[in-house]
Amino acid sequence: MMFLIRMAFWLGLVLALLPSIVSSRAPPVATQAELSPLEAASAATATVSDMRQFCTRQPEACAVGTQAVTAFSQRAQTGAKIVYDFVIGKLRESDAGGRSAPPSRPSQHTLTPSDLMPAWRGPIPHKESRTNGAA
């Protein structure tokens, strides 16, 4: 279902951006009367006012539309972050000459070698001394 919606969107976008080409073999198509700028502005105003009242007429559709827009914006943000991280990673690799770039944040390895030494433990008592003391 989502594939069909995407395909319809992209096909509509391509058709909207393509210039209308009239073949020289085809007879010219009669167009409707030109629309004056005043009539176009009036129609646009009426459309906007109708769109403003849509949520009062159809609250369920408006709620579903809000959820869809929220989900779409979250997906778009996630996709943009993935693309951004990918591009930045590729740029860092190219700057480093093929080597992996050092991390951009400071190191958290603040322990000294003496901090890394294991704690001292006393000698392990022999089995004989443990059994003699318990008896």
Number of C-alpha atoms within 10 A of each C-alpha: 6 7 8 9 10 11 12 12 12 12 12 12 11 11 11 10 9 9 8 8 6 10 8 7 6 7 8 9 7 6 6 6 6 6 8 9 9 9 10 11 11 11 11 12 12 12 11 11 10 11 11 11 10 13 14 10 10 10 11 11 12 14 12 11 13 12 12 12 12 12 12 12 12 12 12 12 12 12 12 12 12 12 12 12 12 12 12 12 14 15 12 16 15 13 12 12 9 10 10 13 15 10 7 6 6 7 7 6 6 7 8 8 7 7 9 8 8 7 7 6 6 6 6 6 8 8 8 8 9 10 9 8 7 6 5
